[in-house]
Amino acid sequence: MSRIGKHPISIPAGVTVSVKDGVVTVKGAKGELTQSVDARIEVAVEDAQVIVRRGSDDRQERSLHGLYRALINNMIVGVSEGFTKTLELVGVGYRASNQGQILELSLGFTHNIFLQLPKEINLETKAERNKNPLIILSSADKQLLGQVCSKIRSFRMPEPYKGKGIRFEGEVIRRKSGKSAGK
């Protein structure tokens, strides 16, 4: 049996979970999320718990069992607590600012980069003296938050020689020594 899929998911207070026609809907204080579920996987709400079951021991169904259990758990955590990711801009002259849902990045290119973020994501930028600028993103949808962070990070990936670029806060970049290594 799937080690992840067999664990029931407890529903915290203030969160409602409903299953109808293969679609799981989770409502909470931070919003509402939906996820369609494969027909081979059964989702049931029993005694303030969500239980995910599968029909057979087929390899594909075993992997879907754990997948949908994890997705539903992320939805429940998202609508009750939310998810937050912090990106750090490392480099001389790198700046970030926002007007509403539009993020403006100055990353050493000839033009600034403007990115329109989805309305489900809350955006905040911080720029303190003698510290790297920060982009703080928060949302109830973990998957969407990860995609947006990946898109922002792709504008200037951290490079291994000087460590410049956009990285997650606390991320360690493996550094290379450069040309002096041969001497």
C-alpha positions in Angstrom: 0.0 0.0 0.0 1.2 3.6 -0.6 2.9 4.9 2.4 1.7 8.4 1.8 -1.7 7.6 0.4 -2.8 5.4 3.3 -2.6 8.2 5.9 -5.9 10.0 6.5 -6.0 13.8 6.3 -7.5 15.6 9.3 -9.7 18.6 8.5 -9.0 21.6 10.8 -11.8 23.8 12.2 -13.1 26.4 9.7 -12.3 24.2 6.6 -15.0 22.4 4.6 -14.2 19.6 2.1 -16.7 18.4 -0.4 -16.4 15.7 -3.1 -18.8 15.7 -6.1 -18.4 14.0 -9.5 -14.6 13.4 -9.2 -13.9 17.0 -8.1 -12.7 17.9 -4.6 -13.5 21.4 -3.3 -11.8 22.8 -0.2 -13.1 26.1 1.4 -11.4 27.9 4.2 -10.4 31.3 5.5 -7.7 31.9 2.8 -9.9 31.0 -0.1 -11.3 28.1 -2.1 -9.4 25.5 -4.1 -10.6 22.7 -6.4 -8.9 19.6 -7.8 -10.2 17.0 -10.2 -9.4 13.4 -9.2 -8.8 10.5 -11.5 -11.7 8.0 -11.7 -9.6 5.2 -10.4 -9.1 7.0 -7.1 -11.9 7.3 -4.5 -12.0 10.2 -2.1 -14.3 10.2 0.9 -14.9 12.5 3.9 -15.5 10.6 7.1 -15.4 11.8 10.7 -13.6 15.2 10.0 -11.0 13.3 7.9 -10.4 12.9 4.2 -9.6 9.3 3.2 -8.1 8.5 -0.2 -8.6 4.9 -1.5 -7.6 3.1 -4.7 -9.3 0.2 -6.5 -6.3 -2.1 -7.2 -2.6 -2.6 -6.6 -1.7 -1.5 -10.1 1.6 0.5 -10.4 -0.2 3.5 -11.9 -2.9 3.5 -9.3 -0.4 3.3 -6.5 1.4 6.4 -7.7 -1.9 8.3 -8.2 -3.0 7.3 -4.7 0.0 9.1 -3.0 -0.2 12.0 -5.5 -3.9 12.9 -4.8 -3.5 12.5 -1.1 -0.6 15.0 -1.2 -2.5 17.4 -3.4 -5.6 17.4 -1.2 -3.4 17.8 1.9 -1.7 20.8 0.3 -5.1 22.3 -0.5 -6.3 21.9 3.1 -3.1 23.5 4.5 -3.3 26.2 1.9 -6.8 27.4 2.7 -6.2 27.2 6.5 -2.6 28.5 6.9 -1.4 29.5 3.4 2.1 29.2 1.9 4.8 31.8 1.7 8.0 31.9 -0.4 10.7 34.6 -0.2 13.1 35.3 -3.1 16.3 37.3 -2.6 18.0 39.4 -5.3 21.8 39.1 -5.0 23.8 41.4 -7.2 24.9 45.0 -7.4 22.1 47.3 -8.6 19.4 44.5 -8.6 16.1 46.0 -7.4 12.5 44.9 -7.1 9.3 47.0 -6.7 5.6 46.5 -7.2 2.5 48.5 -8.0 -0.4 46.2 -7.1 0.0 42.9 -8.9 2.7 44.1 -11.3 6.3 43.3 -10.3 9.1 45.4 -11.7 12.6 43.9 -11.7 15.9 45.7 -12.4 18.4 42.8 -13.0 21.2 44.5 -15.0 19.6 44.2 -18.4 19.1 47.2 -20.6 15.3 47.3 -19.8 13.4 46.6 -16.6 11.3 43.4 -16.5 7.5 43.8 -15.7 5.6 40.7 -14.6 1.8 40.6 -14.1 1.1 38.2 -11.2 -2.2 36.2 -10.8 -4.7 37.7 -8.4 -4.5 34.6 -6.2 -0.9 35.6 -5.1 -0.1 38.3 -2.6 3.0 40.3 -3.5 5.3 42.3 -1.2 8.7 43.7 -1.9 11.3 44.9 0.7 14.4 46.9 0.1 16.5 47.8 3.2 19.8 49.6 3.2 22.9 47.2 3.1 20.6 44.2 2.6 19.6 42.3 -0.5 16.1 43.2 -1.9 13.4 40.7 -1.1 10.3 39.5 -2.9 7.7 37.9 -0.6 5.0 35.9 -2.3 2.1 34.2 -0.4 -0.9 32.2 -1.6 -3.2 29.4 -0.7 -2.3 27.5 -3.9 1.1 25.8 -3.4 1.4 24.7 -7.1 0.7 28.2 -8.5 3.0 29.8 -6.0 5.9 27.4 -7.0 5.3 28.2 -10.7 5.4 31.9 -10.2 8.6 31.7 -8.1 10.2 29.5 -10.8 9.2 32.1 -13.5 10.7 35.0 -11.5 13.8 33.0 -10.7 14.3 32.1 -14.4 14.9 35.8 -15.3 18.4 35.6 -13.6 19.4 32.2 -12.2 22.1 32.2 -9.5 25.5 31.6 -11.1 28.2 29.6 -9.4 31.2 32.0 -9.7 30.0 35.1 -7.9 26.6 33.9 -6.6 24.7 36.7 -8.3 21.0 36.1 -9.3 17.6 35.5 -7.8 17.6 32.8 -5.1 15.3 31.5 -2.4 16.0 33.0 1.0 18.4 30.7 2.8 19.4 28.8 -0.3 23.1 27.8 -0.6 24.7 28.1 -4.0 27.7 25.8 -4.6 30.5 28.1 -5.6 33.3 27.4 -8.2 36.7 28.8 -7.7 37.2 30.0 -11.3 40.5 30.3 -13.2 42.7 30.2 -10.2 41.9 26.5 -9.6 44.6 25.4 -12.1 47.5 27.2 -10.2 
